[in-house]
Amino acid sequence: MLQPFGEDIWIADGPTTATGGFRYGTRMAVVRLAGGALFIWSPIPLDEALRARIDALGEVRYLVAPNALHHLFLGDWRRAYPAASLYAPPGLRRKRKDLAFDGDLTDTPPPAWSGAIDQVMVRGNLITTEVVFFHRQSRTAIFTDLIQHFGPKWFTGWRALVARLDLMTGAQPQVPRKFRNAFVGRKAARAAVRRILAWPAERVLMAHAPPVVSDGQAFIARTFQWLLGSA
């Protein structure tokens, strides 16, 4: 379940979840920081097998929800690792008042992982403000919902039609149409994407698309050309 994706970074895919009648896969990433501290991005359901693999890598110290849509399993991880610090993206504190967050994600990495992981808030979207990360050592950019791609048979019936119109099942990963239309603050969004493009990304992880393992920076530039090329 837990697979290496580069030096000191692992990924694990979990079961599907349903949102608005649509099935989505779940994926998490684990980054090992100096001293063995573990940074957990977008946690998936935690079972005994996954916990054993995680604990063998180091100590879970930081639990991170990258946007206000990826939060379903934070409570289970919080209970399993009560000493870990829980970080919230914009909007999640209001949504999950049952959770005690220790910090808020901003454009500046906290001292806990600065120097190892960079981050940028992609503002200006009505759906969610996503925090995109960059693991320096493996040169991996980590997106959540802003880039998606599903196989042509993933959705069926009317959902397949909606997914196709939403650019979710095309020939390559894309920013879904609903997210494109929700960017009312395009100036802020373009500034964020340009900061992301300054990273020397070789790999790209996404929650809902196959990983990209080479030429990551060029992939990101192509994927956001619709935004960067607009006025």
N, C-alpha and C positions, 0 to 999 in steps of 0.2 A: 504493500500500500504506500509506504513512504519511500520515494525514489530520489536519488541524488540528481541535481540539476546543474551542478557546478561546484566549485570549491566552497564549502561551508554553506550550501543552500540545498534544501530538499523540497519536494512537492508531494502532496497526497491528494488523491481524488476520492470524494465521498459519495454518498447516495444522492439521488435527485430530490429536489424539493419542488413544490408547486406554488406558484405565485400568479394570481389572477387566472387560474386554469391552465397556465403554461408550465411545463416541466423544465427545470434548469439543473444542470449538474453542479456539484459543489467541489471546490478546490481550495487548498490551503498551501501556504509556503512557510517553511521554517528556515530561519537564518541563524547561524551560530556566530555570536560576537566574541570579542576577546574575553578570555577567562571562562568560556563555556556557557555564558548566558545565552538563552534562546529567545529570539524575536518571532512571535507567531502571528502571521498575517492571515486574516479572514478564516478563523477556525471552523473546521468541519465537525460533524458529530464525533464525540470522543468515546472510543470503546477501549477495552483492556489491551487489545493488541496494539492499537495506535499509541496508547499511553506508554506502553513498554518500550516501543521504538523511540518515542520522543525522549523519554527519560534516559535512554542509553546515549543520547547525543549531548545532553547537558542539562542545565537547570532552566526551566521555563520562568522567565523574568518579565516578559512584556507581551501582552495580549492586545492586538491591534485590529479594530474594525476599520476598513479603508473607506467606507461610505456608510450612509445611514440605512442602506438596504441590506447590508451583510452583517447581521447581528444575531441571528437566530440561536446560535450555539454558545454565545459568550457566557451565559449563566452557568452552563455545565463546566466550562473551562475555569471560570472563576471559582467555583466550588472545588474543583479538583486541584487548583493551584492558588490557594488563597493569598500566598505571599507575592504573587505576580502583580505587576502594575497594569491596569486596564486603561487604554487610551481610546478616546471618542473622537470621531470626525464631526464636522458641523451638523447639528440637528439631531444627533443620536441621544444626547442627554435628555432632551424633551421626550423622545420616543420611548426610551428605556429608563423610566424613573425608578424601576426596580433594581437597577445596577448602580453600584457606587464606583464611579470612574475616578481614576487617579490623575488624569491629565487629558488635555485636548490637543488634537493634531493641528498643526499650523504649517506655514511654509518653511519653518525652521525646525530641523530635527532636534529633539531634546538631547541633552548631554549623554543620556543613556546609550544612544546609538549614532550620534553625530561622528563623522569620520569613517563610519562603516556603511551607513545607509543615508542617502539623501531623499528629500521628499518635496513635492510640489502640490499645492491645492489647485485643482482646476475649477475655478469659480465661474459664475454666470449661468449655471444651468438650473432650470426650475425643478428638475427631477431630484437631483442630488448633487452635492459637492463632493467629488471624488478626490482622494489623496493618492497620488501616484508616487511610487517609491523606486529607488535605484540602489541596488546592492553593488557597491564598487568592486569588491573582490572578484565576483563572477561576471561583472558587467551586465547585470540583468535589470531591465526595467519591468516594473510590476504594475499592471493595470487591473481593474476590477470589472466594471460594467461598461466602460466607455468604448471598448472594442469587443465585438462578439462575433462568433461564427459557429453555426450548427450544421450538421449534415442534412442533406435534402430529405431524409426520412425521419429526422428527429421529431418533427411535429406532424400531425395528421389532421385531416378534415379542414375545417375553417381556420384552425390555428396555423396550419401550414401556409395558407394564403396570407394571413396576417403577418406571419414571420417573413415571408418572401417580400411583401410590400415594405416591411420594416428593415429590409437589408440584412436580415439575420442569417439567411441561408443562401447567400450568393456564392460566387466562385472563390472568394477570399474573405478574410476577416475585415469588418468594416465598423464604423460607428453607426449604430442603429438610427433609423430615421427619427424615431421619437426623441432620441437624445439630441440630434442635430437641431430639430425644431425647438427644443427646450432651451437652447443656448440664446438667451435674450441679452446676455452680457458678452458679446463676441470679442470685444477688445480685451477683456480680462482673460477670456479663454485662450485667445491667440497668444497673449503674453505667457500664459502658463505652458502652452505647448512648445513655445520657443525655448523656454527654460528646460523643458524635458529634452528637446532636441540637442541641447548643449551637452547632455550626458553622452559619453562614449559607449552607448548601449550595443552590445553584441547579441544578447538574447532578450526575448520579451515573454513574460508570463501574463496570462489573462485568466480570469475566473471562468469565462465561458467561450473559450476558443483553444485550439491546439497551440502549444508553445511554439515560438519562433526561436530557432537555435543559431541563426547566423544573420548578419547584416541587419541587426535590430534597429539601428538608427534610421536606415533607409526605409525599413518597413513602417516605422512610426511616421516618418515624413509623408510617405504615400497615403497612409491611412487618414491623415489629417489635412491632406491637400485641399479638400473642400472648404476647410476653415481658414487655412493660411492664405489661400488664394483669393478669398473674398475681401470685399472692401470693408 
